[in-house]
Every structure is written in structure tokens, then in C-alpha cells.
Amino acid sequence: MLEAINFAEFLGTIFYTFLGMLLMFVTWKVLDWITPFPIMKEIEEDQNIALAVVIGMLFISISIIIAAVIVS
């Protein structure tokens, strides 16, 4: 079973995983920087469900775009 694992593909998967995570982190920091209010305070303390849903949908869409770019 171990012979079937290609080492280059394994390293590529690890690299692109960390690249995707880095891009998602950068997206979060940019989003946090451009909003005029603290996002975490709005979601955690003020229980702003609509903002949490929008942020979640944003991250899902960005992750789909990143995955499509990596695959192509």
C-alpha cells in the first residue's frame, strides 16, 4: 500500500493545503481590516447571526475559488 503513494504528490498536497490556509488567513485579515466594526465582537457578543452567515458563505466561496485555481 505504501508503494502506491507518490511522494511528490504527497508533498504537493501538503504544500497546497498550507497555501490554501495561508490565503484564507490573509482573506480574513483583509476583511477584518476593511470593515469599520470588529467582526468577532459582532458575531460573539452581539450574536449577529446574519453577519456570521455572510462571513461563512464568503469563506466557502473563497475556498472553492482557491481549490479551482490549485487544481487547474
PDB file as gemmi writes it, atoms N, CA and C in Angstrom:
CRYST1    1.000    1.000    1.000  90.00  90.00  90.00 P 1                      
ATOM      1  N   MET A   1       0.814  -1.179   0.000  1.00  0.00           N  
ATOM      2  CA  MET A   1       0.000   0.000   0.000  1.00  0.00           C  
ATOM      3  C   MET A   1       0.866   1.254   0.000  1.00  0.00           C  
ATOM      4  N   LEU A   2       1.970   1.235   0.734  1.00  0.00           N  
ATOM      5  CA  LEU A   2       2.835   2.412   0.771  1.00  0.00           C  
ATOM      6  C   LEU A   2       3.519   2.676  -0.562  1.00  0.00           C  
ATOM      7  N   GLU A   3       3.682   1.643  -1.373  1.00  0.00           N  
ATOM      8  CA  GLU A   3       4.310   1.831  -2.676  1.00  0.00           C  
ATOM      9  C   GLU A   3       3.405   2.625  -3.613  1.00  0.00           C  
ATOM     10  N   ALA A   4       2.109   2.598  -3.373  1.00  0.00           N  
ATOM     11  CA  ALA A   4       1.162   3.292  -4.241  1.00  0.00           C  
ATOM     12  C   ALA A   4       1.158   4.799  -3.991  1.00  0.00           C  
ATOM     13  N   ILE A   5       1.702   5.243  -2.864  1.00  0.00           N  
ATOM     14  CA  ILE A   5       1.717   6.668  -2.547  1.00  0.00           C  
ATOM     15  C   ILE A   5       2.927   7.312  -3.214  1.00  0.00           C  
ATOM     16  N   ASN A   6       2.659   8.279  -4.070  1.00  0.00           N  
ATOM     17  CA  ASN A   6       3.726   9.000  -4.738  1.00  0.00           C  
ATOM     18  C   ASN A   6       4.182  10.134  -3.814  1.00  0.00           C  
ATOM     19  N   PHE A   7       5.465  10.183  -3.515  1.00  0.00           N  
ATOM     20  CA  PHE A   7       5.991  11.156  -2.564  1.00  0.00           C  
ATOM     21  C   PHE A   7       5.808  12.587  -3.068  1.00  0.00           C  
ATOM     22  N   ALA A   8       5.968  12.818  -4.354  1.00  0.00           N  
ATOM     23  CA  ALA A   8       5.804  14.165  -4.911  1.00  0.00           C  
ATOM     24  C   ALA A   8       4.360  14.629  -4.785  1.00  0.00           C  
ATOM     25  N   GLU A   9       3.416  13.741  -5.015  1.00  0.00           N  
ATOM     26  CA  GLU A   9       2.011  14.093  -4.864  1.00  0.00           C  
ATOM     27  C   GLU A   9       1.688  14.394  -3.399  1.00  0.00           C  
ATOM     28  N   PHE A  10       2.269  13.632  -2.503  1.00  0.00           N  
ATOM     29  CA  PHE A  10       2.062  13.856  -1.072  1.00  0.00           C  
ATOM     30  C   PHE A  10       2.583  15.230  -0.659  1.00  0.00           C  
ATOM     31  N   LEU A  11       3.800  15.575  -1.093  1.00  0.00           N  
ATOM     32  CA  LEU A  11       4.360  16.887  -0.768  1.00  0.00           C  
ATOM     33  C   LEU A  11       3.558  18.010  -1.413  1.00  0.00           C  
ATOM     34  N   GLY A  12       3.079  17.780  -2.633  1.00  0.00           N  
ATOM     35  CA  GLY A  12       2.240  18.775  -3.299  1.00  0.00           C  
ATOM     36  C   GLY A  12       0.949  19.010  -2.543  1.00  0.00           C  
ATOM     37  N   THR A  13       0.352  17.941  -2.038  1.00  0.00           N  
ATOM     38  CA  THR A  13      -0.873  18.075  -1.261  1.00  0.00           C  
ATOM     39  C   THR A  13      -0.641  18.866   0.010  1.00  0.00           C  
ATOM     40  N   ILE A  14       0.449  18.577   0.714  1.00  0.00           N  
ATOM     41  CA  ILE A  14       0.781  19.308   1.935  1.00  0.00           C  
ATOM     42  C   ILE A  14       1.044  20.778   1.616  1.00  0.00           C  
ATOM     43  N   PHE A  15       1.797  21.040   0.559  1.00  0.00           N  
ATOM     44  CA  PHE A  15       2.109  22.417   0.181  1.00  0.00           C  
ATOM     45  C   PHE A  15       0.844  23.203  -0.154  1.00  0.00           C  
ATOM     46  N   TYR A  16      -0.024  22.628  -0.984  1.00  0.00           N  
ATOM     47  CA  TYR A  16      -1.229  23.345  -1.381  1.00  0.00           C  
ATOM     48  C   TYR A  16      -2.236  23.477  -0.237  1.00  0.00           C  
ATOM     49  N   THR A  17      -2.194  22.565   0.708  1.00  0.00           N  
ATOM     50  CA  THR A  17      -3.033  22.707   1.895  1.00  0.00           C  
ATOM     51  C   THR A  17      -2.619  23.932   2.693  1.00  0.00           C  
ATOM     52  N   PHE A  18      -1.317  24.064   2.932  1.00  0.00           N  
ATOM     53  CA  PHE A  18      -0.839  25.221   3.681  1.00  0.00           C  
ATOM     54  C   PHE A  18      -0.991  26.519   2.887  1.00  0.00           C  
ATOM     55  N   LEU A  19      -0.852  26.443   1.571  1.00  0.00           N  
ATOM     56  CA  LEU A  19      -1.059  27.621   0.737  1.00  0.00           C  
ATOM     57  C   LEU A  19      -2.516  28.084   0.821  1.00  0.00           C  
ATOM     58  N   GLY A  20      -3.444  27.151   0.754  1.00  0.00           N  
ATOM     59  CA  GLY A  20      -4.860  27.488   0.878  1.00  0.00           C  
ATOM     60  C   GLY A  20      -5.186  28.076   2.236  1.00  0.00           C  
ATOM     61  N   MET A  21      -4.606  27.500   3.296  1.00  0.00           N  
ATOM     62  CA  MET A  21      -4.829  28.030   4.637  1.00  0.00           C  
ATOM     63  C   MET A  21      -4.249  29.433   4.779  1.00  0.00           C  
ATOM     64  N   LEU A  22      -3.086  29.664   4.197  1.00  0.00           N  
ATOM     65  CA  LEU A  22      -2.475  30.989   4.239  1.00  0.00           C  
ATOM     66  C   LEU A  22      -3.343  32.011   3.501  1.00  0.00           C  
ATOM     67  N   LEU A  23      -3.861  31.631   2.348  1.00  0.00           N  
ATOM     68  CA  LEU A  23      -4.716  32.546   1.601  1.00  0.00           C  
ATOM     69  C   LEU A  23      -6.012  32.838   2.346  1.00  0.00           C  
ATOM     70  N   MET A  24      -6.570  31.845   3.020  1.00  0.00           N  
ATOM     71  CA  MET A  24      -7.777  32.086   3.818  1.00  0.00           C  
ATOM     72  C   MET A  24      -7.468  33.016   4.994  1.00  0.00           C  
ATOM     73  N   PHE A  25      -6.313  32.867   5.623  1.00  0.00           N  
ATOM     74  CA  PHE A  25      -5.909  33.738   6.723  1.00  0.00           C  
ATOM     75  C   PHE A  25      -5.721  35.174   6.237  1.00  0.00           C  
ATOM     76  N   VAL A  26      -5.084  35.338   5.091  1.00  0.00           N  
ATOM     77  CA  VAL A  26      -4.897  36.667   4.519  1.00  0.00           C  
ATOM     78  C   VAL A  26      -6.249  37.294   4.189  1.00  0.00           C  
ATOM     79  N   THR A  27      -7.167  36.496   3.663  1.00  0.00           N  
ATOM     80  CA  THR A  27      -8.512  36.992   3.377  1.00  0.00           C  
ATOM     81  C   THR A  27      -9.197  37.466   4.643  1.00  0.00           C  
ATOM     82  N   TRP A  28      -9.080  36.698   5.725  1.00  0.00           N  
ATOM     83  CA  TRP A  28      -9.691  37.092   6.997  1.00  0.00           C  
ATOM     84  C   TRP A  28      -9.099  38.403   7.505  1.00  0.00           C  
ATOM     85  N   LYS A  29      -7.767  38.559   7.431  1.00  0.00           N  
ATOM     86  CA  LYS A  29      -7.129  39.773   7.912  1.00  0.00           C  
ATOM     87  C   LYS A  29      -7.532  40.989   7.075  1.00  0.00           C  
ATOM     88  N   VAL A  30      -7.610  40.830   5.762  1.00  0.00           N  
ATOM     89  CA  VAL A  30      -8.033  41.932   4.896  1.00  0.00           C  
ATOM     90  C   VAL A  30      -9.478  42.297   5.187  1.00  0.00           C  
ATOM     91  N   LEU A  31     -10.332  41.299   5.343  1.00  0.00           N  
ATOM     92  CA  LEU A  31     -11.736  41.557   5.658  1.00  0.00           C  
ATOM     93  C   LEU A  31     -11.876  42.255   6.998  1.00  0.00           C  
ATOM     94  N   ASP A  32     -11.110  41.835   7.977  1.00  0.00           N  
ATOM     95  CA  ASP A  32     -11.142  42.458   9.290  1.00  0.00           C  
ATOM     96  C   ASP A  32     -10.615  43.892   9.233  1.00  0.00           C  
ATOM     97  N   TRP A  33      -9.664  44.139   8.359  1.00  0.00           N  
ATOM     98  CA  TRP A  33      -9.063  45.456   8.228  1.00  0.00           C  
ATOM     99  C   TRP A  33      -9.999  46.445   7.526  1.00  0.00           C  
ATOM    100  N   ILE A  34     -10.767  45.991   6.520  1.00  0.00           N  
ATOM    101  CA  ILE A  34     -11.590  46.925   5.752  1.00  0.00           C  
ATOM    102  C   ILE A  34     -12.954  47.195   6.373  1.00  0.00           C  
ATOM    103  N   THR A  35     -13.395  46.376   7.313  1.00  0.00           N  
ATOM    104  CA  THR A  35     -14.685  46.628   7.936  1.00  0.00           C  
ATOM    105  C   THR A  35     -14.551  47.693   9.024  1.00  0.00           C  
ATOM    106  N   PRO A  36     -15.562  48.563   9.146  1.00  0.00           N  
ATOM    107  CA  PRO A  36     -15.471  49.638  10.138  1.00  0.00           C  
ATOM    108  C   PRO A  36     -15.818  49.201  11.557  1.00  0.00           C  
ATOM    109  N   PHE A  37     -16.160  47.934  11.740  1.00  0.00           N  
ATOM    110  CA  PHE A  37     -16.529  47.421  13.060  1.00  0.00           C  
ATOM    111  C   PHE A  37     -15.790  46.113  13.311  1.00  0.00           C  
ATOM    112  N   PRO A  38     -15.587  45.766  14.573  1.00  0.00           N  
ATOM    113  CA  PRO A  38     -14.910  44.481  14.864  1.00  0.00           C  
ATOM    114  C   PRO A  38     -15.848  43.303  14.573  1.00  0.00           C  
ATOM    115  N   ILE A  39     -15.450  42.453  13.656  1.00  0.00           N  
ATOM    116  CA  ILE A  39     -16.299  41.337  13.218  1.00  0.00           C  
ATOM    117  C   ILE A  39     -16.519  40.343  14.341  1.00  0.00           C  
ATOM    118  N   MET A  40     -15.469  39.997  15.060  1.00  0.00           N  
ATOM    119  CA  MET A  40     -15.605  38.990  16.115  1.00  0.00           C  
ATOM    120  C   MET A  40     -16.524  39.472  17.235  1.00  0.00           C  
ATOM    121  N   LYS A  41     -16.469  40.752  17.559  1.00  0.00           N  
ATOM    122  CA  LYS A  41     -17.359  41.292  18.592  1.00  0.00           C  
ATOM    123  C   LYS A  41     -18.809  41.217  18.131  1.00  0.00           C  
ATOM    124  N   GLU A  42     -19.044  41.540  16.872  1.00  0.00           N  
ATOM    125  CA  GLU A  42     -20.405  41.489  16.333  1.00  0.00           C  
ATOM    126  C   GLU A  42     -20.965  40.067  16.374  1.00  0.00           C  
ATOM    127  N   ILE A  43     -20.136  39.094  16.050  1.00  0.00           N  
ATOM    128  CA  ILE A  43     -20.615  37.708  15.994  1.00  0.00           C  
ATOM    129  C   ILE A  43     -20.732  37.113  17.389  1.00  0.00           C  
ATOM    130  N   GLU A  44     -19.711  37.298  18.218  1.00  0.00           N  
ATOM    131  CA  GLU A  44     -19.692  36.643  19.530  1.00  0.00           C  
ATOM    132  C   GLU A  44     -20.554  37.358  20.565  1.00  0.00           C  
ATOM    133  N   GLU A  45     -20.329  38.640  20.752  1.00  0.00           N  
ATOM    134  CA  GLU A  45     -21.026  39.346  21.828  1.00  0.00           C  
ATOM    135  C   GLU A  45     -22.428  39.814  21.435  1.00  0.00           C  
ATOM    136  N   ASP A  46     -22.558  40.347  20.222  1.00  0.00           N  
ATOM    137  CA  ASP A  46     -23.849  40.880  19.803  1.00  0.00           C  
ATOM    138  C   ASP A  46     -24.736  39.827  19.143  1.00  0.00           C  
ATOM    139  N   GLN A  47     -24.212  38.610  18.956  1.00  0.00           N  
ATOM    140  CA  GLN A  47     -24.957  37.485  18.375  1.00  0.00           C  
ATOM    141  C   GLN A  47     -25.560  37.834  17.009  1.00  0.00           C  
ATOM    142  N   ASN A  48     -24.754  38.438  16.154  1.00  0.00           N  
ATOM    143  CA  ASN A  48     -25.193  38.826  14.822  1.00  0.00           C  
ATOM    144  C   ASN A  48     -25.107  37.611  13.899  1.00  0.00           C  
ATOM    145  N   ILE A  49     -26.212  36.885  13.801  1.00  0.00           N  
ATOM    146  CA  ILE A  49     -26.262  35.650  13.016  1.00  0.00           C  
ATOM    147  C   ILE A  49     -26.110  35.945  11.523  1.00  0.00           C  
ATOM    148  N   ALA A  50     -26.709  37.035  11.062  1.00  0.00           N  
ATOM    149  CA  ALA A  50     -26.636  37.367   9.636  1.00  0.00           C  
ATOM    150  C   ALA A  50     -25.188  37.604   9.208  1.00  0.00           C  
ATOM    151  N   LEU A  51     -24.431  38.295  10.020  1.00  0.00           N  
ATOM    152  CA  LEU A  51     -23.023  38.522   9.701  1.00  0.00           C  
ATOM    153  C   LEU A  51     -22.246  37.215   9.704  1.00  0.00           C  
ATOM    154  N   ALA A  52     -22.532  36.348  10.641  1.00  0.00           N  
ATOM    155  CA  ALA A  52     -21.849  35.047  10.697  1.00  0.00           C  
ATOM    156  C   ALA A  52     -22.144  34.219   9.446  1.00  0.00           C  
ATOM    157  N   VAL A  53     -23.381  34.250   8.981  1.00  0.00           N  
ATOM    158  CA  VAL A  53     -23.741  33.507   7.766  1.00  0.00           C  
ATOM    159  C   VAL A  53     -23.038  34.094   6.548  1.00  0.00           C  
ATOM    160  N   VAL A  54     -23.001  35.414   6.446  1.00  0.00           N  
ATOM    161  CA  VAL A  54     -22.331  36.059   5.310  1.00  0.00           C  
ATOM    162  C   VAL A  54     -20.838  35.754   5.318  1.00  0.00           C  
ATOM    163  N   ILE A  55     -20.198  35.827   6.472  1.00  0.00           N  
ATOM    164  CA  ILE A  55     -18.768  35.513   6.571  1.00  0.00           C  
ATOM    165  C   ILE A  55     -18.525  34.043   6.217  1.00  0.00           C  
ATOM    166  N   GLY A  56     -19.384  33.160   6.695  1.00  0.00           N  
ATOM    167  CA  GLY A  56     -19.249  31.742   6.362  1.00  0.00           C  
ATOM    168  C   GLY A  56     -19.382  31.485   4.873  1.00  0.00           C  
ATOM    169  N   MET A  57     -20.373  32.133   4.239  1.00  0.00           N  
ATOM    170  CA  MET A  57     -20.541  31.961   2.789  1.00  0.00           C  
ATOM    171  C   MET A  57     -19.363  32.555   2.027  1.00  0.00           C  
ATOM    172  N   LEU A  58     -18.804  33.640   2.533  1.00  0.00           N  
ATOM    173  CA  LEU A  58     -17.635  34.238   1.897  1.00  0.00           C  
ATOM    174  C   LEU A  58     -16.450  33.279   1.928  1.00  0.00           C  
ATOM    175  N   PHE A  59     -16.211  32.658   3.081  1.00  0.00           N  
ATOM    176  CA  PHE A  59     -15.093  31.719   3.183  1.00  0.00           C  
ATOM    177  C   PHE A  59     -15.309  30.475   2.334  1.00  0.00           C  
ATOM    178  N   ILE A  60     -16.537  30.000   2.241  1.00  0.00           N  
ATOM    179  CA  ILE A  60     -16.809  28.854   1.372  1.00  0.00           C  
ATOM    180  C   ILE A  60     -16.546  29.212  -0.074  1.00  0.00           C  
ATOM    181  N   SER A  61     -16.999  30.380  -0.511  1.00  0.00           N  
ATOM    182  CA  SER A  61     -16.781  30.775  -1.903  1.00  0.00           C  
ATOM    183  C   SER A  61     -15.301  30.994  -2.198  1.00  0.00           C  
ATOM    184  N   ILE A  62     -14.579  31.602  -1.273  1.00  0.00           N  
ATOM    185  CA  ILE A  62     -13.144  31.808  -1.491  1.00  0.00           C  
ATOM    186  C   ILE A  62     -12.404  30.478  -1.512  1.00  0.00           C  
ATOM    187  N   SER A  63     -12.802  29.538  -0.664  1.00  0.00           N  
ATOM    188  CA  SER A  63     -12.135  28.232  -0.672  1.00  0.00           C  
ATOM    189  C   SER A  63     -12.412  27.475  -1.967  1.00  0.00           C  
ATOM    190  N   ILE A  64     -13.605  27.626  -2.531  1.00  0.00           N  
ATOM    191  CA  ILE A  64     -13.896  26.997  -3.822  1.00  0.00           C  
ATOM    192  C   ILE A  64     -13.028  27.615  -4.923  1.00  0.00           C  
ATOM    193  N   ILE A  65     -12.876  28.927  -4.906  1.00  0.00           N  
ATOM    194  CA  ILE A  65     -12.026  29.603  -5.898  1.00  0.00           C  
ATOM    195  C   ILE A  65     -10.579  29.169  -5.745  1.00  0.00           C  
ATOM    196  N   ILE A  66     -10.069  29.107  -4.530  1.00  0.00           N  
ATOM    197  CA  ILE A  66      -8.689  28.676  -4.303  1.00  0.00           C  
ATOM    198  C   ILE A  66      -8.489  27.237  -4.770  1.00  0.00           C  
ATOM    199  N   ALA A  67      -9.445  26.361  -4.471  1.00  0.00           N  
ATOM    200  CA  ALA A  67      -9.339  24.960  -4.901  1.00  0.00           C  
ATOM    201  C   ALA A  67      -9.351  24.855  -6.427  1.00  0.00           C  
ATOM    202  N   ALA A  68     -10.185  25.652  -7.081  1.00  0.00           N  
ATOM    203  CA  ALA A  68     -10.225  25.607  -8.547  1.00  0.00           C  
ATOM    204  C   ALA A  68      -8.931  26.104  -9.166  1.00  0.00           C  
ATOM    205  N   VAL A  69      -8.334  27.108  -8.564  1.00  0.00           N  
ATOM    206  CA  VAL A  69      -7.067  27.627  -9.077  1.00  0.00           C  
ATOM    207  C   VAL A  69      -5.950  26.612  -8.873  1.00  0.00           C  
ATOM    208  N   ILE A  70      -5.945  25.957  -7.727  1.00  0.00           N  
ATOM    209  CA  ILE A  70      -4.895  24.964  -7.442  1.00  0.00           C  
ATOM    210  C   ILE A  70      -5.025  23.755  -8.360  1.00  0.00           C  
ATOM    211  N   VAL A  71      -6.238  23.326  -8.621  1.00  0.00           N  
ATOM    212  CA  VAL A  71      -6.450  22.141  -9.458  1.00  0.00           C  
ATOM    213  C   VAL A  71      -6.103  22.423 -10.915  1.00  0.00           C  
ATOM    214  N   SER A  72      -6.347  23.643 -11.377  1.00  0.00           N  
ATOM    215  CA  SER A  72      -6.118  23.937 -12.802  1.00  0.00           C  
ATOM    216  C   SER A  72      -4.669  24.143 -13.153  1.00  0.00           C  
TER     217      SER A  72                                                      
END                                                                             
